[in-house]
Amino acid sequence: MVAFTVDAAYLKEEEKFGLPVVPFEEIEQHFDTNTHEIFVAIVYAQLNRLRAAVCERVRQRGYKLASYVSSRAFVWRNVALGEHCFIFEDNTIQPFVRIGSNVIAWSGNHIGHHSKIGDNCFLTSHVVVSGWCTIGNNTFLGVNTTLANNTRIGEFCWLSHASNVAGEIPAHSLVKAPASEASPLNEAALFRVLSRSSRKRADS
């Protein structure tokens, strides 16, 4: 890594973490398009539309888009990865998976065999995609989302955390899991139950 870049209108400092920050409009004056690549460090705003738009601006300026696959991820040798993917640690990506361009897989996900993930998708953490699933472009999968075998998710969908999905989800869908409900804690009753359970285990 050699530098940061940002649109001139948002440039507030000339250095970050010991590296220069240069205006995006002047990037070619500082770094050769033939020897440098750019990674667009934007997350899932607007269902990844914003990140995709910046990627297109990078391409128009003649730069390649960088990808990163953690050495602590397990990616089967016949997995097809598109351009500009970021695969964090502890991901398991099984055989014959196809992942599109501009996809982020945060830490600890499982992508089952023969599944297909479209462009501009964002998988948070501990997402389970079972075998033969299809995920459309620009889809967000929240923490602990689970897709059963052969699930098909349309494009531009938002699956909130802990969603359990099977079958087919149409494009432009919002999937929400039931929220956990809080109630007053009766410690005396709770620990009496726990103590009774402990005695039963001890007697068995």
N, C-alpha and C positions, 0 to 999 in steps of 0.2 A: 504494500500500500504506500502510495507516494503523496497523496493530497486529497482534500475534500473540495467539492464544488457545489455552488448554490447560485440561483438566479441573483443577479446584481441587486435587485430590489430588496432582497432578504439578507444581503451580506452585512453582518454586524461585527465580525472579527476577521483578522487576516491570518490567524493561526489557531489550530485546535489540536490538542494532544501532540504538540511538537511538529505538526505537519501544516503546510500552507493551505489556506482556503482561497480559492480563486473563483472569479465570476464565471458562470457557465457560458456566458456569451463570448468569453475570451479563452475558452479552454484549449482550443487548438494552438494558441500562441505559446502555451506552456508545455503541452504534452502531445507527442506525435500520435496520430490515429493508428499508425501501423505497429506501434510497440506498446500501446496502453489500452486497457479495457476499463469499462465503468460498471460499477454495481450501483443500482438505484435503491437506496436505503429508505424506502417508504413502505409502510405496512398496508393494511387492508381498507383504507379510506375509500368510500364510494364503491364498495365491492371491487376494489383493486383497479378501478378505472383510472384513478389518478396515477398510480404506479405505471400502468400500461401506457398512459399518455406520455409520461416522462421517458419511458423506454423508447418510444417512437422518436422523440426529440433527440435522444442519444444516437439512434441509428442514422437519423438525417444528418448528423454532424460527422458521420463516418466512423464512429467508434463501435467496436464489438461490445456486447454485454457480458459481463463476467458471471460465472457460476461458481458455487462452492458446495462441496460434499464433505461433511465431517469425516475424519478418519475413524471416528467412533460410531459411525452409522454402518449398517449392513445393507448393501445394495447388491442384489444378485447380478451376475455378470451379463445377463441378457435383458436387463431393464433398459428401456429407451427413455433418455432424459432430453427434454427440449432445451432451448437457449435460456440462460438467465434463471437458473434454479438455485435455491438455497436450501440444503438439506442439513438440518442440525443433528446433534449427537443423539444416539439411541433410537434412531429410526430403523425399522426393519422393512425393507422393500423386496417383496418376493418375486419369483420368476415371472417373466412375460408381462410385467407391469409396464404401462406406457404413461409417461408424465409429460404434459405439454410444456410450453414456454412460460417463463415468468411465474413460477410456482414456488411458494415457500412452505416447507414442512418443518414446523417447530419441533422441539425435542420429544422423543418418546412415542412416536406414532407407529402403527402397523398397517402396511398397505398390502392387501392380499393378492395372490397370484391372478394374473390375467385382468387385473383392474385397469381402468383408463381414467386419468385425471386430465381435464381440459386445461386450457391456457388461463393464466391470471387467477389461479386458485390460491387460497390460504388455508392451511391446516394448522390449527393451534397445537395443543399438546394432548397426548394420550387419546388420539383419535384412532378408532379401529375401523378400517375399511376391509370388509371380508372379500372373498374371491369373486371374480367376474362382475365387479361393480363398475358403474360409469358415473363420473361426476362432470357436469357441464362447466363451461367456461365461467370465470368470475364468480365462483361459489366459495362461501366461507363456511368452515366447519369448526364449531366451538369445542372447547375442552371436553373430553370424555364423550364425544359423539361416537355412536356406533352404527355402522351400516351392515345389515345382514347380507348374505350371499345374493348376488344378482340384483342388487338395488340399483336403480337408475335415478340420478338427480339431475334435473334440468339446469340450464344456465341461469346465472344471476340469482342464486338461492342463498339464503342465510339460515344455517342450522345452529341454533343456540346451544349452549353447553348442555351436556348430558342428554342430547336428543338420541332416541333409538328409532331407527328408520328401516323400513323394509318395503319392497315393492317399487312403485314409481312415484316420484315427486315432480310435479310440473315446474316449468321454468318460472322464475320470479315468485318463488314461494318462501314464506317464513315458517320455519319449524321450531316450535318451542316445547321444551320439556316441562312437565308440571313442577312448579317451584316447591321447594321444601318449606314447610310451615313451622314457625316458631311458636312455642307455647310456654307458659310459666314452668319453671323447673321446681319440682318438689323433691328436694334432695333426700329427705327421710324416706319417702316412698321408693325412690329410685335405688338407693343403696340397700334398702331392705330386700328388694327384688334381686339385686345383684348378689347379696349375701346368701339368699336362699338358693340361688342357682349354683353358687360356689360349693355349698354344702352337698347338693345333689351330686355334683361331679366328684366330690371327695368320697361320697358313699358308694359310688358305682365302681 
